[in-house]
Amino acid sequence: MLPVGSIISGTYQIEGLLREGGMSQIYVVRHLRLPRRFALKRIAPDLSLSPDARNRFRREAEILARLRHPNIVDIADWNLMEDGTPFLVTELLCGEDLAMLLGRRGKLPPALAMNILAQVGDALAHAHEAGVVHRDLKPANLFCCEGRISPGLVKVLDFGVAKLREPLCMPATATAAFLGTPAYMAPEQALGQSKHSDARTDQFALAAIAYEMFTGQPAFARPGDALYQILSRVIQEDPPFSLLQQPRVEAVLRHALRKDCGDRFASVAEFLLALEEAQGRPAPRPTRRSLPSQATRMLAFLALGLLCGAAPIPANGRFSPRAVRPRVKALAPPPQ
């Protein structure tokens, strides 16, 4: 663990450990030349010499640099420590991740769940348009921010095992085919079929997260499960949909959780739209240029008439072509 007060790359001073996982450590750091604090993420010490881990780390930095979106964590820097360990610096978020929220509250109100899903879906749509598939969506990677500026803002984290349609300068690792979290993996991931992973892989994971928010229970994991048991359910079984107690919502989640990716919705946006409609909520519609309203037409008509010397507005407020038609005086014949 990095000692408090140590300085990284002559720029960042360690203030404390924020989070530690099997593959990385995240610290709160203070910028030495700017009045701002960041989150510094570095590879776990036992993986610092692994070429695969270092490649994934570099890929995550490059992917985050590509994806600039309000619902995706923003990257500020990438560099190497004095000993050659790579690190990246991102914005420092205040709040809790969805896993903590679910652990504290269990089942979430539908309005809150749909708010979270809509923001995550917007971020995924942006990533998919850029050719990026996250492949490790789970509650721990969805951060619910708190603050006066953006209360309720959700950020998608950790693109360390993301898949790119177009390769970056760093090659993908062979072991990345099975990287992810088993309880939220799509069947194609669980079977190691990385070439079939696309936007519908993220859709499956998001549907599993939606199921957990609506029911308070994971879709495929049970307490005390071994890894093979979870993977077996992901590949062969459906979650207990009876817990939903909403037939229309059940039908949508069944569709998004189909084992064959070709049987799912065409996109995350289509899935979320169907979920909104299943709950009887007003579904968002694509913005279209509507015809001018009657009041707008009247104002435009009046402005044209005034420019042409029209008469005042009639007392009854109604317009006719005669009321605003310019009156042109006949020209007198020129003097002899």
Buried (B, 14 or more C-beta within 10 A) or exposed (E): EBEEEEEBEEBBBBBEEBEEEEBBBBBBBBBEEEEEBBBBBBBBEEBBEBEBBBBBBBBBBBBBBBBEBEBBBBBBBBBEBEEEBBBBBBBBBEBBBBBBBBEEEEBBEBEBBBBBBBBBBBBBBBBBEBBBBBBBBBBBBBBBBEEEEEEEBBBBBBBBBBBBEEEBEBEBBEEBBBBBBBBBBBBBBBBEBBEBBBBBBBBBBBBBBBBBBBBEBBBBBEEEBEEEBBBBBBBEEEBEBEBBEBEBBBEBBBBBBBBEBEEBBEBBBBBBBBBBEBBEEEEEEEEEEEEEEEEEEBEEBBEEBEEEEBEEBEEEEEBEEEBBEEEEEEEEEEEE
